[in-house]
C-alpha cells in the first residue's frame, strides 16, 4: 500500500511540475525559439517544393535529428529549457514536507522523462504546421525529399540541413521516424537527469553548461579525436545515420544500453544523495 501511495505521489509531483513548467517564461521562450528556428530552415524547403510543384512528406523528424547542426540546436535548446533542474518552485516545500526528498526527486525525474517526449514531439508538430499547404500525408519519403537526397538538386537549391541518404535508402519513413524519436528521447532524458544530478549533488547551476558542452563534443571528436569516442557523444547516439554500419561500434542497441545504464547510475546517485543529506535544502 505504501508503495502504491509513493507511486501516486511521484505522479502527482510530475504532473504539478508539468503544469508549472508550461507557464514559465523560459518554456514559452524556448518553444518560440524552436518554432522560429524550424521556420527558418524549412523556408528553403517550401520554396523548392513550390518551384517543382510538389508537396513535402511529413517525415522530417529523422531528417533533423540526423543533421549535425540541427541536432545540436535541438539538444542545446533542451538543456536551456531545463537548466534550473531540480525545480524548486512554489510546490517544493509542500511536496518535500509531505512526501520526502526521495519521492520529490523521483517525481522530478518522471517529469523530465515526460517533458522530453513532449519537447521532441513538438518538433514534428511545428514542422507540419510550418509546411502548411505544402504538406502531404504519404507513407513514402516523397518526391521533394527524394529529389534533394538522390539528385544534384541540393547543389542548385542548397538546404540548411543535410538529407540522410543512407537512412532513406535502407528504412521506411515511419521506421526511421519511430527509431529516431526513441533514440532522441533516450538522449534528451539522459541530458536532463545529468543536469539534475550536477545541480542537485553539486549545489550549483552549471549543469546545463556542462550538458551543452557534452552536446558539442561531436565537433571536438570530428576535429581532434578518434571516431570511437563518438560512442559517448549524445548527438551521434541519436543519429540513425551513424548507427547503420558506418561505425561498427555504434548501433541502436549500444545507444539504448549506454543511455539506459548511465541514466540509471545518475538517478541512483541523486536518490542516494537525497537519502544521506539532512534538511530540506
N, C-alpha and C positions, 0 to 999 in steps of 0.2 A: 504493500500500500504506500509505504514511504517512497519507494522508487517511482511509482506512478505519479505521486504528488510532485516529486522533483522534476520529472519529465514535463509535467504541466507547467511548472514554474519556469523552466527553461524556455518552453514555447512562448509563454506569456511575455517573458523578458525580450525575446527576439522580435515578437510582434510589436511590442511597445516601442522598441528601438527603431523598427522599420517605420512606424508612423512618425516618430520624432525626426528621423533622418530625412524623410521625404519633405519635411517642412524647413530643413536647414538651407540657409543661403548658399552654402558651399555646394550642396547637392544640386540645387537649381542651376548654379553657375557651371558646374561640371557637365551636366546633361546639355546645357546650352552650348558649351564649347564643343562637346561631342557632335551635336547636331550641326553646328557651323562647319566643323572640320569635314564631316561627311558630305555636307553640301558643296564644299569647295572641291573635293576630289571626285565627286560624282558629276559635276558640271561638264567636264570634257567628255565623259561617257555619254551623257544625254545628247550633247552636240553631235557626237559621232553617230549615235543611234538615229537621230533625226536626219542626218546627212545621207545615210544609206537607206532610210525609210523602213527601219526595223525597230522592234521593241526589245527591251532588256529583260532577261530572265531574272528571277528574284534571288538567285544563288550567289549572293555577294559576300556573305559572311566568311566562307572559306577563302575567298579572294583576298579580303582584308587581312585576315589572320596569317596568311602565308606571305604577305609582303612585309619586308623588314621594317620600313618606316611606319607603315600603318599599325603594325602590331606593337611597336614601341610606343607610339602615341596612345593607343588604346590602353595599354597596361600602365603607362606613366600617369594617365588621367585617372585611372582606377586608384592608384596609390595616393594621388592628390585627394580624391574623393573620400578616402577613409583614413587620412593622415592623423586624425586625432583619436584613433582607437587606442585603448578602450574608451568608450563614450560615456563620460561621467556627466550626464545631463540631469534634468530635474527629477527623473525617476530613480537616480542612482542610490541615494540614501534609503529610499523606501524598499527597493528590491534587495539591496545588500543586507539591510537590517532584518528583513523578513525571511529571506531565502539563504543568505550567506554568500561569501565572495566566490566560492567554487561554482555554485549554481548560477550566479550572475555572470561570471566569465564564460561558462558553458553557453549561456543564452547569447552572449556577445558573439561567440564563435558560430553559433547557429545562424545568427543574423548575418554574419559575413558570408556564410555559405549560401543563404537565400538571396542576399543583396547582390552578390557577384553574378548570380544567374540572371537576375533582373537587369543588371547593367549590361551584360553581354547580349541578352535578348533584345535590348533597346537598340543595339546596333543594327540588327536585322530589320526591326520595325522602322527605324529612322530612314534606312536606305530605301525601303519600299515606299515610304511616304514621299521622299525626295524625288524618286523616279516618277511618281505621279502617273500621268497618262502614257509615259514611255515604258511602263511596266507591263509585262505579260506573264501570266502564270503558265508555266510549262515544266514538265519533268526533265527536260533536256537543258544543257548549258545555254542553248540559244545561239542564234546567228551572230549577235553582237559580240558576246564574249568569245565565241568560237573564232570569229574573224580576227579579232585582236590577238588571240593566242596562237593561231596557226598560220597566219599570213604576215606580210610586212606592213600591214595597216597601222600597227603600233608605232612605226617609224614616221609615218605620214601624219598620224593623229596621236601624238605622244600622250600617254596617260600618267597621272601622278602615282600609279601603283602598277606592279607587275602582275601578269597573269600566271598562275601556277600550271604550266603546260603538263608537267608530269602527273599532277593530280587530276586534271581534266581528262587526260588520256586514259587513266587507269581506274577512275572511280565514277560512279553515277553522282549527279549533283546532290541528291538527298543523302547519300552515304558520306560524301565529303562534308556536307553541312553539319550532319549529326556528329561525326567524329571530330571535326574542328571545334564544335561547340563544347563537347565534353573535355577535350584537351585544354582549351582556353579556360574553361570553368575550373579545372583542376589547378591550373597555374594561377588564376586570379585568387582562388581560395588560399593557395599556398602563400602568395604575397600578403594577403590580408592577415592570416594568422601570424606571419612573420613580423608584420608591423605591430600587431597587438602584443606579441611576445617581447619585442625590443622595447616598446614604450612602457609596458607594464613592469617587466622584470628590471629594466634599467632605470625606471622612473624618469624617463626622458621623452622627448618628442621628435627624435631623429629617425624613427623607424621608417617613415615614408621616404626620407632622403636615401637611406641605405637600400631600401627596396628598389627605388628608381635607379640607383647605381647598379643593382643586380640586373635590372631590366636592360640597361645599356651595356651589359657585359658582352653581348654579341659583337659590338664594334671593336672592343679590345681583342677578343678572340680572333676575329677575322683579320686583324692587322698585326697582332703580336704573338698570339699563342697557337698551339697545336689544335687541330679540329676536334680532338677528343674532348676538349673542355666544353664543347657545345652540349654535352650530356647534362651540364649543370646550368645552362642558360635558360631562363624562363621563356624567352622569345623563341628559341629553337625548339624547346619542348612542346610548344603549342602549334608548330608549323608541320602540317602533314607532308609538305614537300621535302622536309628534312628527315622524315621518318619512313620514307619509302625506298630504301636501298642506297641512297646517296652516301650514307654513313652506316656501316654495319652495326655500330654501337648505338644508333639512335632508332628506336622503334616505338610505336604507340604503347606497347606493354611496358617498356622502360619508363616512359613518361608517367604513366599511371602508377607504376611501382615507386618511382623516385618521389613524385609529388605526394603520394599517399603516405609513405613512411616518414618523410621529412615533416609533413604536416602533423602527423600523429605525434612525432617526437616533440615538436614545438608546442602542441596543445598540452601534452603531458607536462612539459616544463612549466607552462603557465599555471596549470592547476596545482602542481606540487608547490610552486612558489606561493600561490594564494593560500594553500593549506598551512604553510610554515609561517607566513607573515601574520603579525598580530595587528588588530585595529582595522578601521575602515579604510585607511589611506585616503 
